[in-house]
Amino acid sequence: MSFPTAQQFSAVHTLVGPSGYRAVFNDPLDVDYAGALIGEDAVTGLDSADIRSSLYDLVQADGAVAGPFFSGTRPITMQPTYHGATIVDRNRIESRIRKVLNSCLTADGTLTWNPAGSVSQFVSVRFHQPFRSKGVGMHKTGMFGLVAPNPLILSTAGQTASQEANTDLTVTNEGEVYSPPVLLRINGPGTAPSLLNVTTGRTLAFTSPSLVLAAGQYVDVNVLNGTAVRNDGTSVYDNINFPSQADWWTLAPGANVVRLNWGSGSTSDSDLRVDWRYAWK
């Protein structure tokens, strides 16, 4: 089975800044309650990211040539309604929202929600459009804009699996689109390791020159950031076999068969660890 994602204004949404400040919407029992999301326009942008098109007009002819299209950023707007028993209480709620937003100016925060019939999901966000509020007395409606530079929505809970080298490991992405593994850990000993996604036919090989790991040593590969780092913190990026076997591969929706192959020197300890999340757009 696969889990869906959806824009659902009635779900509990939690915005957490890198500072640790929290603003919780639709859960009045939470100590960081920051209002209710009322109506279909109370939260927008979780249904789809922007599209980056590639169109070139034909010269002296009707139409255009279309190149590959890609997902762009994901703009998100939220309009919480909040009130307090006193003016001080109302202002305290508004201050809570402002603290979270301001902390998301220079570093990513997270917006988390749980659509009905699915699993808890999140997207990394920045404070993008000014906070505005309207209303009189104890009742206010705020509005602010967020942007997700990475359009992927990911499951909050991560998955992990390990397998001895040179044998198949099946990992399943229960989302709807490709998911970059959070971590691919190559555990030594061995020489010239290659990471394969057999299902998609992609390979990331460390054979130029051949990477050598002793027992107890490992390399962590971060697909999203395009990094490969030893356990001592040194990069092994130069060992990647560019350009023929340098695919920073992702997990397709559904089951993926992946492998860690060694050129030589591997033992039963030379295994592969995969950490991943389900992904949606």
HUCOR-V715006 format. One line per field, one symbol per residue. ss: DSSP state (2 for helix, 1 for strand, 0 for the rest). burial: + if it has 24 or more other ideal C-beta (glycine too) atoms within 12 Angstrom, else -. A space follows every 10 residues. Layout:
BEGIN
ss->???
burial->???
END
This chain:
BEGIN
ss->0000000000 0011110000 0111100000 0010011002 2211000000 1100111000 0001110001 1001111101 1110002222 2222222222 2220000011 1111000001 1111111111 1111000011 1111111100 0011100011 1111000011 1110000010 0011111001 1111111000 0111101001 0110000111 1100001111 0000102220 1000110000 1001111111 1111000000 1111110011 0
burial->--+-+-+++- +++++++--- +++++++--- -++++++--- -++++++-+- ---------- ---------- --++++++++ +++------+ -+++++++++ +-++---+++ +++++--+++ ++++++++-- +-+------+ ++++++++++ ++++++--+- +++-+---+- ++++++++++ ++++++++++ ++++++++++ -++++++--- +++---++++ +-++---+++ -----+--++ +---++++++ +++--+-+++ +++--+---+ ++++++++++ +
END
